[in-house]
Amino acid sequence: MVDSWDDFPTSAPSQSTGGVTTIPAQDGHPTRVIMNMGSGNNSWDSFPTEKPTDPYGMAKQGAIGIAKGAIGLAGLPGDAAVLLKRGADYIAEKLPSIPDTGFAQFLRNESARSQGGVAAGAHGDLPGTYEAPTSQDIQGAVETVTGPFRKPQNQNEADAETVGEFLPAALAGPGGVARKIVTQGVAPAAAAITAGRLTDQNPYVKALAGFLAGGAGAALSGPGSVDKLIRAKIPASVTEQDITRAGQLIDHANGRGVALTWPEALTRVTGQPILTDTQRILESHGQTRPQMQEFFADRPAQIEQAARQQFDQTGGIPAMPSTLGPQARDLSSNTLTDVRQRINQAAEPFYQNAEGVLLTPAEMSHVRSIPGWTEARDAVRNGPNGWRVANMPDNSVGFLNAVKKHFDNLAENAASRFNPERNHETQATREMQASAVRQIAEVKSQDYQIALEIGRRGREQFLEPLMQGPIGRLAKKDMTTQKAINVLFPENPVPGTEGEIRNAVFQLARQRPAVAEQLVRAHVEMVFNQAARDLQGGANQFAGAKFAAKLAGGAQQRENLRAAIEALPNGTARWEGFERLLDIMQATGARQPKGSLTAFNQLEVQSMSTGGLQALAAKGASPGKWMSLANDAFKSWSLGRNLNQLARILTSPDSGEALRNIVRIPPGSDRALVMAGRIIAQAGAATTEQRLKGLTQDQRSDVRGSQP
């Protein structure tokens, strides 16, 4: 392989001829001889100062850098301890000497005893005698197995090793791999490389450049303090799909003129409180109270406008609301009459077949022996419906059926609560008379039996359920509009009654749609008017939530309301719109009253004042009380900034993508601390390598073995 080393000269270099100049001695100065070596080129000048760049060598050195980076992470606690100890030793050297007293000697002895550490033979079996291994300790142990790590042969290989050292720390954090490699690996490595070349490879400048670039990269690629705060307060169960659904609810609410916050929408779509405590703090705190008050100022008007618009789509405003009840009564009575007619129509052919069947004289003797037969016969012949049986002889099954109906009517009248002469004994007697006539006719005609069975089953399966349900109650004579609404929408409905409500409203809408629509509208609007009444302190901010809870707070209430609306013309579309209105109204109920839970509020505000940079500083130097004033000032500034950012995020409809990015952050991540730890490891390694330059292998081993 041909490279620049092939130009290595094999003989002494040739040199252009020069000259010699002699300056005579004068004034006490000796004679001087000046030799001119000539300006010709020396072939030794082509000798390379470093080995040429080899891609394979760069790859190998990059792998060495990755290994050193991983070792640096493992030795991070030890490296940090070494740096802190050096700082403490430096400060101790600058402090005045302690007077030579007995107490001072005691302190010196205790200090000497406590500094034995691992290097002095301690094994960590006593408190304070174990010191974590540094990255150099770990590397030395690894090299006893692998041999000494390969050294860079040129500057490019050294740069590749630097890049490799940053990669393990970058990959250790959360987030996208490509972005972390660029912002937390390549960027700080490039900064360190550039700083090294500009400062003759000064290790401290390189470490500082890498720290600054790595910190910036961590800030860009990692979550900010507000992002972390939101991430910490959003349960891990919340997904990006939940954020999308909440955004759709917010957009739909905006389309109706109602502004929702993200905590309200997320709480509604997930069924669990999401960021509602945070929103309460923002509404209460002086920093963000004006902004939140402005956001919620129009909430009552927004709710009312959205509700009225939906009511208009449900039904029109009745010109005479008091007539809705009587109209519902008449329509329900028509329904019952229609059912009776249908039953009679089904049985009529069989009645007609039985009408002409005649009883024998012997069979008629049994009929005439029934008490009240003669009176009933005459009443049927001479009554207003006598023309119906004028052509039927007394011994026909058709005439017997007419007499039976007469006895049935007498029994019903005897039991009626409107009859001042109501008598249960009379009722029982009439029922026995009707039964006796029916039995004789059934024995004589099978068609008559079938006709009676059709009537019985029809009443049992169709008529009586209607009579006992909403339709039967609506058909009562004293029906008013309020009573009709109470029949259709009881405050505590019986489970499973949505089918009855659906049928009742359908029967009303089938005959007169406007009556059904106006009854439904009257119900929902009455509930809203009651919920939206102004409070003593002004407009009711929670009118929407109260309306939704009162109207459809219970599962059966909601099902009955749905059944009633869907029974209207175009009911499916109407319910879809109404259901979305209920979702918006219920979402407003996630908002917590401000000013409650004072002690809890203080804890929440304290957590909001924590920023990423502050957390890094606190974890790096928390024992120093000298930082308290600066820390308090930073907290105050950070709190105001965080609160403002939180208010903007939680109230802006455009925060969906930001929140989706936040929920992608694993809970508890802290990329900045990982990056800072890597810088500490690199700084410790850099200063150690600087001290090792120029030492023999045995001397380097001694230095590594003597590290604290």
C-alpha positions in Angstrom: 0.0 0.0 0.0 1.4 3.4 -1.0 1.1 6.3 1.4 3.0 9.3 2.5 5.4 7.2 4.5 6.9 6.0 1.2 8.5 9.4 0.9 10.7 8.7 4.0 14.3 9.5 2.9 16.8 6.6 2.9 19.9 8.8 2.9 21.1 12.0 4.4 19.3 14.9 2.9 21.1 17.0 0.3 21.4 20.7 1.0 22.1 23.6 -1.3 25.6 25.2 -0.9 25.8 28.1 1.4 28.6 30.5 2.5 30.7 31.5 5.6 30.9 35.1 6.8 33.7 36.1 9.3 33.3 39.2 11.4 36.6 40.4 12.9 37.0 41.0 16.6 36.7 44.6 17.6 36.1 46.7 20.7 36.8 43.7 23.0 34.3 41.4 21.2 35.6 38.0 19.9 35.7 37.1 16.2 32.3 35.7 15.0 31.6 33.2 12.2 28.2 33.2 10.5 27.3 30.1 8.4 24.7 30.5 5.6 23.0 27.0 5.1 21.4 28.1 1.9 17.8 28.3 0.9 17.5 24.9 -0.8 14.8 22.4 0.2 15.6 19.7 2.7 14.2 16.3 1.9 13.5 15.7 5.6 10.8 18.3 5.4 8.5 15.7 3.7 8.6 13.5 6.8 4.9 13.2 8.1 4.2 14.4 11.6 1.4 11.9 12.1 0.1 8.7 10.5 -2.3 9.2 7.6 -6.0 9.0 8.0 -7.4 5.5 7.7 -11.3 4.9 7.6 -10.8 1.6 9.4 -8.7 3.3 12.0 -11.4 6.0 12.5 -14.0 3.3 12.9 -11.9 1.5 15.5 -11.2 4.6 17.4 -14.9 5.6 17.3 -15.7 2.2 18.9 -13.0 2.9 21.5 -14.8 6.2 22.2 -18.1 4.4 22.6 -16.5 2.0 25.1 -15.0 4.9 27.0 -18.3 6.7 27.0 -20.1 3.7 28.5 -17.3 3.3 31.1 -17.7 7.0 31.8 -21.4 6.6 32.6 -20.6 3.6 34.9 -17.8 5.7 36.7 -19.9 8.8 36.9 -20.4 8.7 40.7 -16.7 8.2 41.3 -15.7 10.9 38.8 -18.1 13.4 40.5 -16.7 12.6 43.9 -13.1 13.2 42.6 -14.1 16.5 41.2 -15.8 17.6 44.4 -12.9 16.5 46.5 -10.4 18.4 44.3 -12.6 21.5 44.7 -12.7 21.0 48.4 -8.9 20.5 48.6 -8.4 23.7 46.6 -10.6 25.7 48.9 -8.8 24.1 51.9 -5.4 25.2 50.6 -6.6 28.8 50.3 -8.1 28.9 53.8 -5.9 30.1 56.7 -4.2 27.5 58.8 -5.9 26.3 61.9 -4.0 27.2 65.1 -2.0 24.3 66.5 -4.2 23.4 69.4 -5.3 20.1 70.8 -8.7 20.4 69.0 -7.0 21.2 65.7 -4.8 18.1 66.1 -7.9 16.1 66.8 -9.5 17.4 63.6 -6.3 16.6 61.6 -6.2 13.0 62.9 -9.8 12.4 62.2 -9.4 13.8 58.7 -6.4 11.6 58.0 -8.3 8.5 59.2 -11.3 9.3 57.0 -9.2 9.7 53.9 -7.9 6.2 53.8 -10.6 5.0 51.3 -10.0 2.2 48.9 -6.5 3.2 48.2 -5.6 2.8 51.9 -7.0 -0.7 52.0 -10.5 0.0 53.1 -13.2 -2.3 51.8 -16.4 -0.4 52.5 -17.2 -2.5 55.5 -17.4 0.7 57.7 -19.4 3.8 57.0 -17.4 6.3 54.9 -14.6 3.8 53.9 -16.0 2.9 50.5 -15.4 5.1 47.5 -17.0 4.5 44.1 -14.6 3.6 41.3 -13.9 6.3 38.8 -14.1 5.8 35.1 -10.3 5.5 35.0 -10.5 2.7 37.6 -13.0 0.8 35.5 -11.0 1.4 32.3 -7.9 0.1 34.0 -9.8 -3.1 35.1 -11.1 -3.6 31.6 -7.6 -3.1 30.1 -6.3 -6.0 32.3 -8.5 -8.2 30.2 -8.5 -6.5 26.7 -5.1 -4.9 26.9 -4.5 -1.2 26.6 -7.1 0.6 24.6 -5.9 1.6 21.1 -4.5 5.2 20.9 -5.5 7.7 18.2 -2.9 7.7 15.4 -3.9 11.1 14.1 -6.2 14.0 14.9 -9.1 12.6 12.8 -9.1 9.4 14.9 -9.0 11.5 18.0 -12.0 13.4 16.8 -13.8 10.1 16.1 -13.1 8.9 19.6 -14.5 12.1 21.0 -17.7 11.7 19.1 -18.0 8.1 20.3 -17.6 9.1 23.9 -20.7 11.3 23.7 -23.0 8.6 22.1 -23.7 6.4 25.2 -24.9 9.4 27.2 -27.0 10.7 24.3 -28.6 7.3 23.7 -29.3 6.8 27.5 -32.0 9.5 27.5 -35.5 9.2 26.2 -36.8 10.5 22.9 -36.1 9.9 19.2 -32.7 8.2 18.5 -31.8 10.3 15.5 -32.5 13.6 17.3 -30.6 12.6 20.4 -27.5 11.5 18.4 -27.4 14.9 16.6 -28.3 17.2 19.6 -26.6 15.3 22.4 -23.9 13.4 20.6 -22.6 15.0 17.5 -23.2 18.6 18.5 -21.3 18.6 21.9 -18.6 16.4 20.3 -18.1 18.9 17.5 -18.0 21.7 20.0 -15.3 19.9 22.0 -13.3 19.1 18.9 -13.4 22.7 17.6 -12.5 24.1 21.1 -9.6 21.6 21.3 -8.1 22.6 18.0 -8.4 26.3 18.8 -6.8 26.0 22.2 -4.1 23.4 21.5 -6.2 20.6 23.0 -6.8 22.3 26.3 -8.9 19.7 28.2 -10.7 22.2 30.4 -11.8 24.3 27.5 -12.9 21.2 25.6 -15.0 20.0 28.6 -16.6 23.4 28.9 -17.4 23.6 25.2 -18.9 20.1 25.3 -20.9 21.0 28.4 -22.4 24.1 26.9 -23.2 22.4 23.6 -24.6 19.3 25.4 -26.7 21.4 27.7 -28.1 23.3 24.7 -28.8 20.0 22.9 -30.5 18.5 26.0 -32.6 21.6 26.3 -33.6 21.3 22.6 -34.2 17.6 22.5 -35.5 17.1 26.0 -38.7 18.4 27.6 -38.8 21.9 29.1 -39.9 22.6 32.6 -43.5 23.2 31.6 -43.5 20.1 29.5 -42.2 18.1 32.4 -44.8 19.5 34.7 -47.6 18.6 32.4 -46.1 15.2 31.8 -45.9 14.6 35.5 -49.5 15.5 36.0 -51.0 13.5 33.1 -51.6 9.9 34.0 -49.6 7.4 32.0 -52.8 5.8 30.8 -53.6 8.9 28.7 -52.7 8.3 25.0 -52.2 10.4 21.9 -55.6 9.1 20.8 -57.2 10.7 23.9 -55.5 14.0 23.0 -56.9 13.7 19.5 -60.4 13.0 20.8 -60.2 15.9 23.3 -59.1 18.2 20.4 -62.1 17.1 18.4 -64.4 17.9 21.3 -62.7 21.4 21.7 -63.2 22.0 18.0 -66.8 21.0 18.1 -67.4 23.2 21.1 -65.8 26.1 19.3 -68.1 25.5 16.4 -71.0 26.1 18.8 -69.4 29.1 20.3 -68.2 27.5 23.5 -64.5 27.7 24.5 -63.3 24.6 26.4 -59.9 24.1 28.1 -57.8 21.0 27.5 -58.3 19.8 31.1 -62.1 20.0 30.6 -62.0 18.2 27.3 -59.5 15.5 28.5 -61.4 14.8 31.6 -64.6 14.3 29.6 -63.1 12.0 27.0 -61.1 9.9 29.4 -63.5 9.8 32.3 -60.8 10.7 34.9 -59.6 14.1 36.2 -56.8 15.4 33.9 -54.9 18.6 34.8 -58.0 20.0 36.6 -56.0 20.8 39.7 -53.5 22.7 37.6 -56.3 24.7 35.9 -57.7 25.6 39.4 -54.3 27.0 40.4 -54.1 29.0 37.2 -57.6 30.5 37.9 -56.6 31.4 41.5 -53.0 32.6 41.2 -52.5 36.3 40.7 -50.1 35.8 37.8 -52.6 34.1 35.6 -55.9 35.0 37.1 -56.6 37.9 34.7 -55.9 35.7 31.7 -58.1 32.9 33.0 -60.9 35.3 34.0 -60.9 36.7 30.4 -61.1 33.2 29.0 -64.1 32.2 31.2 -65.9 35.6 31.2 -68.2 34.7 28.4 -68.8 31.1 29.5 -72.4 31.6 30.7 -73.4 33.4 27.5 -71.7 30.8 25.4 -73.5 28.0 27.1 -76.9 29.7 26.7 -76.4 30.4 23.1 -75.3 26.9 22.3 -78.3 25.4 24.3 -80.9 27.7 22.6 -79.6 26.8 19.2 -79.9 23.1 19.9 -83.4 23.6 21.4 -84.5 25.2 18.1 -83.3 22.1 16.2 -85.3 19.9 18.6 -88.6 21.6 18.2 -90.4 24.9 17.7 -91.7 27.2 20.4 -95.4 26.4 20.9 -97.8 29.3 20.5 -99.9 28.0 23.3 -97.8 25.8 25.6 -100.8 25.0 27.9 -102.6 23.1 25.0 -99.8 20.6 24.6 -101.1 18.4 27.5 -104.7 18.2 26.2 -103.4 17.5 22.7 -101.2 14.7 23.9 -104.2 13.3 25.7 -106.4 13.2 22.6 -103.6 11.7 20.5 -102.9 9.0 23.1 -106.7 8.2 23.2 -106.7 7.9 19.5 -103.8 5.4 19.8 -105.7 3.3 22.3 -108.8 3.4 20.1 -106.8 2.3 17.1 -105.4 -0.7 18.9 -108.9 -1.8 20.0 -110.1 -1.5 16.5 -107.2 -3.6 15.2 -108.0 -6.3 17.7 -111.7 -6.3 16.7 -110.8 -6.4 13.1 -108.7 -9.5 13.6 -111.6 -11.3 15.5 -114.4 -10.0 13.3 -114.4 -12.9 10.7 -114.8 -15.5 13.4 -117.6 -13.6 15.0 -119.4 -13.4 11.7 -119.0 -17.2 11.2 -120.5 -17.8 14.7 -123.5 -15.3 14.5 -125.7 -17.7 12.6 -125.2 -20.7 14.8 -128.5 -21.6 16.6 -129.0 -23.2 20.0 -131.5 -26.0 20.6 -134.5 -25.5 22.8 -132.8 -27.5 25.5 -129.7 -25.4 25.3 -131.8 -22.2 25.4 -133.5 -23.4 28.6 -130.1 -23.1 30.3 -129.7 -19.6 28.9 -133.1 -18.5 30.2 -132.3 -19.8 33.7 -129.4 -17.4 34.0 -130.5 -14.6 36.5 -131.0 -11.3 34.7 -131.3 -12.9 31.2 -134.7 -11.4 30.4 -133.8 -7.9 31.5 -130.5 -8.0 29.6 -132.2 -9.4 26.5 -134.8 -6.6 26.5 -132.1 -4.0 27.1 -130.1 -5.1 24.1 -133.2 -5.3 21.9 -134.5 -1.9 22.9 -131.1 -0.1 23.4 -129.4 2.3 21.0 -127.5 -0.6 19.3 -130.6 -2.8 18.9 -130.5 -2.4 15.2 -127.2 -4.3 15.1 -129.1 -7.5 16.4 -132.5 -6.9 14.8 -132.0 -9.8 12.4 -130.6 -12.2 15.0 -132.9 -14.6 16.9 -132.6 -14.9 20.7 -131.1 -18.5 20.3 -128.3 -17.4 18.0 -124.6 -17.2 19.1 -124.5 -13.7 17.7 -127.3 -12.5 20.0 -125.8 -14.3 23.0 -122.5 -12.4 22.4 -124.4 -9.1 22.4 -126.0 -10.0 25.8 -122.6 -11.0 27.1 -121.2 -7.6 26.2 -124.1 -5.9 28.0 -123.2 -7.8 31.2 -119.6 -6.8 30.7 -120.5 -3.1 30.5 -122.7 -3.4 33.7 -119.7 -5.0 35.6 -117.4 -2.2 34.4 -119.8 0.5 35.4 -120.4 -1.1 38.8 -116.6 -0.9 39.5 -116.0 2.6 38.1 -114.7 5.2 40.6 -116.8 7.8 38.8 -120.0 5.8 39.6 -121.5 7.1 42.9 -123.3 3.8 43.2 -120.2 1.7 42.8 -120.6 -1.7 44.3 -118.2 -4.6 44.2 -120.9 -7.2 44.8 -122.9 -5.9 41.9 -119.7 -6.0 39.8 -119.1 -9.7 40.7 -122.7 -10.6 39.9 -122.5 -9.0 36.5 -119.2 -10.8 35.7 -120.8 -14.2 36.7 -123.8 -13.5 34.4 -121.5 -12.6 31.4 -119.3 -15.7 32.1 -122.4 -18.0 32.0 -123.6 -16.7 28.7 -120.1 -16.9 27.2 -119.6 -20.5 28.2 -122.8 -21.7 26.6 -121.9 -19.9 23.4 -118.3 -21.3 23.3 -119.6 -24.8 23.7 -121.9 -24.3 20.7 -119.4 -22.5 18.3 -115.7 -23.1 17.8 -115.4 -19.9 15.8 -116.8 -18.0 18.7 -114.1 -19.5 20.9 -111.4 -18.4 18.4 -112.8 -14.9 18.2 -112.8 -14.5 22.0 -109.2 -15.8 22.2 -108.1 -13.3 19.6 -109.6 -10.5 21.7 -108.1 -11.8 24.9 -104.6 -12.1 23.5 -104.8 -8.7 21.8 -105.8 -6.9 24.9 -103.1 -8.8 26.9 -100.3 -8.2 24.5 -101.1 -4.8 23.1 -103.8 -2.8 24.7 -103.2 -3.4 28.4 -99.4 -2.6 28.2 -100.3 0.7 26.5 -103.0 1.4 29.1 -100.5 0.9 31.9 -97.6 2.7 30.2 -97.0 6.3 29.2 -99.7 6.3 26.5 -102.4 5.1 28.9 -101.4 7.8 31.4 -101.3 10.5 28.8 -104.9 9.5 27.7 -106.3 10.4 31.1 -109.0 13.1 31.1 -107.2 15.6 33.5 -104.0 15.8 31.5 -102.0 19.1 31.5 -98.8 20.0 29.8 -96.7 19.7 33.0 -98.3 16.3 33.7 -97.6 15.1 30.1 -93.9 16.1 30.5 -93.7 14.3 33.8 -95.2 11.2 32.2 -92.6 11.1 29.4 -89.6 12.3 31.5 -89.9 11.2 35.1 -87.1 12.5 37.4 -86.3 8.9 38.6 -87.3 6.7 35.7 -87.8 2.9 36.1 -84.9 1.0 34.5 -85.6 -0.3 31.0 -88.5 2.1 30.2 -86.8 3.7 27.2 -88.8 1.4 24.9 -92.1 2.7 26.3 -91.0 6.3 26.0 -89.8 5.8 22.4 -93.2 4.3 21.5 -95.2 7.0 23.3 -93.3 9.8 21.5 -93.5 8.0 18.2 -97.3 7.6 18.5 -97.6 11.3 19.2 -95.2 12.2 16.3 -97.0 9.8 13.9 -100.3 11.7 14.3 -99.0 15.3 15.0 -95.2 15.8 14.9 -95.2 19.3 16.2 -96.9 18.2 19.5 -94.2 15.6 20.1 -91.4 18.0 19.2 -92.7 20.8 21.3 -93.2 18.5 24.3 -89.6 17.3 24.1 -88.3 20.9 23.7 -90.5 22.1 26.6 -88.9 19.5 28.9 -85.2 20.2 28.0 -85.7 24.0 28.0 -87.5 24.0 31.4 -84.5 22.0 32.9 -82.0 24.5 31.3 -83.9 27.5 32.6 -83.8 26.2 36.1 -80.1 25.3 35.9 -79.0 28.6 34.3 -80.6 30.9 36.9 -78.3 33.7 37.9 -76.6 33.3 41.2 -76.2 36.0 43.8 -72.7 36.7 42.6 -73.6 37.0 39.0 -74.1 34.6 36.0 -73.9 30.9 36.7 -70.5 29.7 35.4 -71.6 26.1 35.9 -75.0 26.2 34.3 -74.0 23.9 31.5 -72.8 21.2 33.8 -75.8 21.5 36.1 -78.1 21.3 33.1 -76.5 18.1 31.8 -76.6 16.5 35.3 -80.2 17.4 35.8 -81.4 16.4 32.3 -79.3 13.3 31.7 -77.2 12.7 34.8 -78.5 9.2 35.3 -77.9 6.4 32.8 -81.7 5.7 32.5 -82.5 9.4 32.2 -80.0 9.6 29.3 -81.5 6.6 27.6 -85.1 7.9 27.9 -84.1 11.2 26.5 -82.3 9.6 23.6 -85.4 7.4 23.0 -87.7 10.4 22.9 -85.5 12.5 20.6 -84.8 9.6 18.2 -88.6 8.9 18.0 -89.0 12.3 16.4 -88.8 12.8 12.6 -85.1 12.7 11.6 -84.5 11.7 15.2 -81.0 10.0 14.7 -79.5 13.3 13.4 -81.2 15.3 16.1 -79.9 13.1 18.9 -76.4 13.2 17.5 -76.4 17.0 17.8 -78.0 16.9 21.2 -75.5 14.3 22.5 -72.6 16.5 21.5 -74.2 19.4 23.3 -74.4 17.2 26.4 -70.7 16.3 26.0 -69.8 20.0 25.9 -72.0 20.8 28.9 -70.6 17.9 30.9 -67.0 18.9 30.0 -67.5 22.2 31.7 -68.3 20.4 34.9 -64.7 19.2 35.1 -63.7 22.7 36.1 -63.0 23.0 39.8 -64.2 26.0 41.9 -61.2 28.2 42.4 -59.9 29.1 45.9 -60.6 25.7 47.4 -58.1 23.4 49.1 -55.7 26.1 50.2 -52.9 23.9 51.5 -53.0 21.7 48.5 -52.9 24.8 46.3 -49.6 25.9 47.9 -48.0 22.5 47.2 -49.2 22.7 43.6 -47.8 26.2 43.1 -44.5 25.1 44.6 -44.2 22.2 42.1 -44.9 24.6 39.3 -42.0 26.9 40.2 -39.5 24.1 39.4 -37.6 24.4 36.1 -35.2 22.1 34.3 -32.1 24.3 34.9 -33.1 24.8 38.5 -33.5 21.1 39.1 -30.1 20.5 37.6 -28.5 23.1 39.8 -30.3 21.8 42.9 -29.2 18.2 42.3 -25.7 19.4 41.7 -25.3 21.7 44.7 -28.3 21.3 46.9 -26.2 21.3 50.2 -25.1 24.9 49.6 -27.3 27.2 51.6 -25.4 30.1 50.0 -27.5 29.5 46.9 -30.8 30.1 48.8 -31.3 33.8 47.8 -30.5 33.1 44.1 -32.6 30.0 44.2 -35.6 31.9 45.6 -35.2 34.6 42.9 -35.0 31.9 40.2 -38.1 30.2 41.7 -40.1 33.4 41.5 -39.1 34.1 37.9 -39.6 30.4 36.9 -43.0 30.3 38.6 -44.3 33.3 36.6 -42.9 32.0 33.4 -44.3 28.4 34.0 -47.7 29.7 35.0 -48.0 31.8 31.9 -46.9 29.0 29.6 -49.3 26.6 31.3 -52.2 29.0 30.9 -51.5 29.4 27.2 -51.1 25.7 26.6 -54.2 24.7 28.5 -56.5 27.3 27.0 -55.3 27.3 23.3 -57.2 25.1 20.9 -54.0 24.7 19.0 -52.1 22.9 21.8 -53.1 19.5 20.6 -49.8 18.7 18.9 -47.8 20.0 21.8 -49.7 17.8 24.2 -49.3 14.8 21.9 -45.6 15.3 22.0 -45.7 15.6 25.8 -47.5 12.3 26.3 -44.8 10.7 24.3 -42.2 11.7 26.9 -41.7 8.8 29.4 -42.8 9.9 32.9 -39.8 11.0 35.1 -37.3 11.5 32.2 -34.5 14.0 32.8 -32.2 14.2 29.8 -30.4 17.3 31.0 -29.1 15.4 34.1 -27.9 12.5 32.0 -26.0 14.9 29.8 -24.5 16.8 32.7 -23.3 13.5 34.2 -21.5 12.6 31.0 -19.8 16.0 31.0 -18.6 15.4 34.6 -17.2 12.0 33.5 -15.5 13.5 30.5 -14.0 16.4 32.5 -12.6 14.0 35.1 -11.1 11.8 32.3 -9.7 14.8 30.5 -7.8 16.1 33.5 -6.5 12.7 34.4 -5.2 12.1 30.8 -3.5 15.5 30.9 -1.6 14.5 34.0 -0.7 11.1 32.5 1.0 12.7 29.4 4.8 12.1 29.5 4.7 9.3 32.1 5.9 5.8 31.6 3.5 2.9 31.7 4.5 1.9 35.2 4.1 5.5 36.3 0.6 5.7 34.8 -0.4 2.6 36.6 0.8 4.1 39.9 -1.2 7.3 39.2 -4.4 5.4 38.5 -3.9 3.2 41.5 -3.4 6.2 43.8 -6.5 8.0 42.6 -8.9 8.6 45.5 
